[in-house]
Amino acid sequence: MGQLYQWVKNIVIYMIVNAIITNLLGDSSYKKYVSMVSGLILVLLVVSPLLDLLSMDDRFDFLFRSNNFAVETAEFKNTLQRMEENQRQAIFEEYEVKIEKQVRESLQEDNIVLSNFNVEFQDDIDKSGFGEILRINIKGEYKAEDRPAFNNGVEPITIDPIVIEFKEKENSEKIPSPIEINIKNKLSDFYNIKPDNININIQGG
């Protein structure tokens, strides 16, 4: 009779403790793992009298430890995946710095200073072309003493700016200058991307 009382007592205590832990976890991602382990514990509590009779304690202890190891392995894989994502992000950031340096040096050959730079990568590992450059956005400006010379040595004529009333498509229909087209084609060949995927805007030309 005493063993039966202790058996029921253990189950009741377990149910109370399990309810408290479940409420504390809320919507935590670990809740499903805790539920899995707690379910196994409940089974062990319910069949514990039979285990004593059949001497299966060692077998269930092994199963419990095996299940616990599986839970720990799943958590480790999740942690490892997050680490890999962080590592990939760090690699892309380093790659972007390298490309920015190359673009800056390329612009300097045309006496242009890089003022703003952005590059977009294919960073989805499940898609084709992972790691490839999708788009490059560049803003630059000529050095004050180095304006573009497309006039065969003739001194440029300074014209006062003309104010136009209708500016609805001023930005969207901006015609690229010869130097912008030249730089776009050069970068397109170097990085093997379409010229349309390179947005370049040089101020002061």
C-alpha positions as CSV (number, residue, x, y, z in Angstrom):
1,M,0.0,0.0,0.0
2,G,2.9,2.3,0.8
3,Q,4.5,1.8,-2.6
4,L,1.2,2.6,-4.3
5,Y,0.8,5.8,-2.3
6,Q,4.4,6.8,-3.2
7,W,3.8,6.0,-6.9
8,V,0.7,8.3,-7.0
9,K,2.5,11.0,-5.0
10,N,5.3,11.0,-7.5
11,I,3.0,11.4,-10.5
12,V,1.0,14.2,-8.8
13,I,4.2,16.1,-7.9
14,Y,5.5,15.6,-11.5
15,M,2.3,17.0,-13.0
16,I,2.5,20.1,-10.8
17,V,6.1,20.8,-11.5
18,N,5.6,20.1,-15.3
19,A,2.7,22.6,-15.4
20,I,4.8,25.3,-13.7
21,I,7.8,24.8,-16.1
22,T,5.5,24.8,-19.1
23,N,3.9,28.1,-18.0
24,L,7.3,29.7,-17.4
25,L,8.6,28.7,-20.8
26,G,5.7,30.3,-22.6
27,D,6.4,30.3,-26.4
28,S,10.1,29.6,-26.0
29,S,11.7,27.6,-28.8
30,Y,12.9,25.1,-26.1
31,K,9.4,24.3,-25.1
32,K,9.0,21.4,-27.6
33,Y,12.3,19.8,-26.3
34,V,11.1,20.1,-22.7
35,S,7.7,18.6,-23.6
36,M,9.5,15.7,-25.2
37,V,11.7,15.0,-22.2
38,S,8.8,15.6,-19.7
39,G,6.6,13.1,-21.6
40,L,9.3,10.5,-21.3
41,I,9.6,11.1,-17.6
42,L,5.9,10.7,-17.2
43,V,6.0,7.4,-19.0
44,L,8.8,6.3,-16.7
45,L,6.9,7.3,-13.6
46,V,3.7,5.5,-14.7
47,V,5.5,2.2,-15.6
48,S,8.1,2.4,-12.8
49,P,6.3,-0.4,-10.8
50,L,6.6,-2.7,-13.8
51,L,10.2,-1.8,-14.2
52,D,11.0,-2.9,-10.7
53,L,9.4,-6.2,-11.5
54,L,11.0,-6.7,-14.9
55,S,14.4,-5.2,-14.0
56,M,14.3,-2.8,-17.0
57,D,15.6,0.2,-15.2
58,D,19.0,0.1,-17.0
59,R,17.3,-0.2,-20.4
60,F,15.1,2.9,-19.8
61,D,18.0,4.8,-18.4
62,F,19.8,4.2,-21.6
63,L,16.8,5.3,-23.6
64,F,16.5,8.5,-21.5
65,R,20.1,9.4,-21.9
66,S,19.9,8.7,-25.7
67,N,16.9,10.9,-26.0
68,N,18.6,13.6,-24.0
69,F,21.6,13.4,-26.3
70,A,19.4,13.8,-29.3
71,V,17.9,17.0,-27.9
72,E,21.3,18.4,-27.1
73,T,22.5,17.5,-30.7
74,A,19.5,19.4,-32.2
75,E,20.3,22.4,-30.1
76,F,24.0,22.2,-31.1
77,K,23.0,22.1,-34.8
78,N,20.8,25.2,-34.4
79,T,23.7,27.0,-32.7
80,L,26.1,25.9,-35.4
81,Q,23.8,27.1,-38.1
82,R,23.5,30.5,-36.5
83,M,27.3,30.6,-36.3
84,E,27.6,29.8,-40.0
85,E,25.2,32.6,-40.9
86,N,27.2,35.0,-38.8
87,Q,30.4,33.8,-40.5
88,R,28.9,34.2,-44.0
89,Q,27.8,37.7,-43.1
90,A,31.3,38.6,-42.0
91,I,32.7,37.2,-45.2
92,F,30.3,39.2,-47.3
93,E,31.2,42.4,-45.3
94,E,34.9,41.7,-45.9
95,Y,34.2,41.1,-49.6
96,E,32.3,44.4,-49.9
97,V,35.2,46.3,-48.4
98,K,37.5,44.7,-50.9
99,I,35.2,45.6,-53.9
100,E,34.8,49.2,-52.6
101,K,38.6,49.6,-52.5
102,Q,38.9,48.3,-56.1
103,V,36.1,50.6,-57.3
104,R,37.7,53.6,-55.5
105,E,41.0,52.9,-57.1
106,S,39.3,52.5,-60.5
107,L,37.6,55.8,-60.2
108,Q,40.8,57.5,-59.2
109,E,42.2,56.6,-62.6
110,D,39.6,59.0,-64.0
111,N,40.2,61.6,-61.3
112,I,37.0,60.8,-59.5
113,V,36.5,60.6,-55.8
114,L,34.1,57.9,-54.5
115,S,31.6,59.5,-52.2
116,N,29.1,56.6,-51.7
117,F,29.2,52.9,-52.4
118,N,26.9,50.0,-52.0
119,V,27.0,46.4,-53.3
120,E,24.3,43.7,-53.2
121,F,25.1,40.0,-53.2
122,Q,23.2,36.9,-53.7
123,D,23.4,35.8,-50.0
124,D,20.7,33.1,-50.1
125,I,22.7,29.8,-49.9
126,D,19.7,27.8,-51.3
127,K,19.6,29.8,-54.6
128,S,21.8,29.5,-57.6
129,G,24.6,32.1,-58.0
130,F,25.2,32.2,-54.3
131,G,27.9,34.8,-53.5
132,E,27.6,36.5,-56.9
133,I,27.3,40.3,-57.2
134,L,23.7,41.4,-58.0
135,R,24.0,45.2,-58.1
136,I,26.5,47.9,-57.5
137,N,25.5,51.5,-56.6
138,I,28.1,54.2,-56.9
139,K,28.2,57.9,-56.3
140,G,31.3,60.0,-57.0
141,E,32.4,63.5,-57.8
142,Y,35.2,65.0,-59.8
143,K,38.1,66.6,-58.0
144,A,37.9,70.4,-58.1
145,E,41.0,70.7,-60.2
146,D,40.3,67.7,-62.4
147,R,37.1,68.2,-64.5
148,P,36.5,65.7,-67.4
149,A,38.2,66.8,-70.7
150,F,36.1,65.8,-73.7
151,N,36.8,68.9,-75.6
152,N,40.2,68.1,-77.1
153,G,42.1,70.7,-75.1
154,V,39.6,73.5,-75.5
155,E,38.9,75.4,-72.3
156,P,35.4,74.6,-70.9
157,I,32.8,77.4,-71.1
158,T,31.0,78.1,-67.8
159,I,27.3,78.6,-68.3
160,D,24.9,79.7,-65.6
161,P,22.5,77.0,-64.5
162,I,19.1,77.1,-66.3
163,V,16.1,76.6,-64.1
164,I,13.4,74.5,-65.7
165,E,9.9,74.6,-64.2
166,F,8.9,71.0,-65.0
167,K,11.1,68.5,-63.1
168,E,8.9,65.5,-62.8
169,K,11.3,63.1,-64.4
170,E,14.5,64.9,-63.7
171,N,16.2,62.0,-61.9
172,S,14.6,59.1,-63.6
173,E,15.5,60.2,-67.1
174,K,19.1,61.4,-66.4
175,I,21.2,60.7,-69.4
176,P,24.6,59.1,-68.3
177,S,27.7,61.0,-69.3
178,P,30.4,59.4,-71.5
179,I,32.6,58.9,-68.4
180,E,29.8,57.2,-66.5
181,I,29.2,54.9,-69.4
182,N,32.9,54.1,-69.7
183,I,33.2,53.3,-66.0
184,K,30.0,51.2,-66.0
185,N,31.3,49.1,-68.9
186,K,34.7,48.8,-67.3
187,L,33.2,47.5,-64.0
188,S,30.7,45.3,-65.9
189,D,33.6,43.5,-67.6
190,F,35.7,43.3,-64.4
191,Y,32.9,41.9,-62.1
192,N,31.1,40.0,-64.9
193,I,27.7,41.6,-64.3
194,K,25.3,43.3,-66.6
195,P,25.8,47.1,-67.1
196,D,22.2,47.7,-66.2
197,N,22.9,46.3,-62.7
198,I,25.5,49.0,-62.1
199,N,24.0,52.4,-61.0
200,I,26.6,55.2,-61.2
201,N,26.1,58.9,-60.6
202,I,29.1,61.3,-61.0
203,Q,28.6,64.8,-59.7
204,G,30.4,67.9,-60.9
205,G,30.9,66.7,-64.5
